[in-house]
Amino acid sequence: MRVYGYLKVDYEECVLGTQRGILNRYVDLNFIDIEKIVEEVVSGSVKAESRPKFMSLLEGLEEGDILIITEFSRLGRYKQDCIHTFLKLKELGVRLCILNKPFFNDWLLLQNNRLYEVVSELFMQEENDMALLQRRLLSGSTLTGMQKAVENGKKIGRPATLLPPKSFCDNYREYKQGALMGFTLKQFCEYCKISKSGYYKWVRLIETHEEQIRAKSEGVV
């Protein structure tokens, strides 16, 4: 059995010393002969599988090894990613020592493989329930926020495009008058970088505008 440690902070400004101190005190208290401590500075938005030092550590782990971390959240980007990493370690036969979790921070109990299997199943059940609750709360708060924004008159989604693109304005007259010889509608749309539906939308807009101008010039209200 080999023992490894993994410490992670999000930015260079963060201090690894706190985590290092917690891990070293635990190691000394339990007379653990630690093989290696891997320290990594990587954003919390990066998944575990995209962390170079962690993946290098993972590749070297073998069945029966123990990995010590200070918190469960060090294993991934978000709870579901942490769960995925935990299950990957379990699949490899690697036990996890989590210093801020009851049982998982008890060095003697960690040596009991059968007990570890049972507690791991219960722990995963709890973490999965928490992940599901977080997703529901986030979804609910997002929908509530959108509903309130709509009630307050705020438009949700991309802002509407009120004017045709410059490429269309510059070339539409020539296309309509046949100056762009040989251009099919599809080719014209590709040339102006618009869709066919966009073409018809802008044509309707221009024709409506021209009718309004004619109506005003003829004194029609």
Stockholm file with secondary structure:
# STOCKHOLM 1.0

chainA/1-221         MRVYGYLKVDYEECVLGTQRGILNRYVDLNFIDIEKIVEEVVSGSVKAESRPKFMSLLEGLEEGDILIITEFSRLGRYKQDCIHTFLKLKELGVRLCILNKPFFNDWLLLQNNRLYEVVSELFMQEENDMALLQRRLLSGSTLTGMQKAVENGKKIGRPATLLPPKSFCDNYREYKQGALMGFTLKQFCEYCKISKSGYYKWVRLIETHEEQIRAKSEGVV
#=GR chainA/1-221 SS CCEEEEEEESSTTSCTHHHHHHHHHHHHHTTCCCCEEEEEECCTTSCGGGCHHHHHHHHHCCTTCEEEESCGGGGCSSHHHHHHHHHHHHHHTCEEEETTSTTTTCHHHHTCHHHHHHHHHHHHHHHHHHHHHHHHHHHHHHHHHHHHHHHTTCCCSSCCCCSCCHHHHHHHHHHHTTCSTTCCHHHHHHHHTCCHHHHHHHHHHHHHHHHHHHHHHTTCC
#=GC SS_cons         CCEEEEEEESSTTSCTHHHHHHHHHHHHHTTCCCCEEEEEECCTTSCGGGCHHHHHHHHHCCTTCEEEESCGGGGCSSHHHHHHHHHHHHHHTCEEEETTSTTTTCHHHHTCHHHHHHHHHHHHHHHHHHHHHHHHHHHHHHHHHHHHHHHTTCCCSSCCCCSCCHHHHHHHHHHHTTCSTTCCHHHHHHHHTCCHHHHHHHHHHHHHHHHHHHHHHTTCC
//
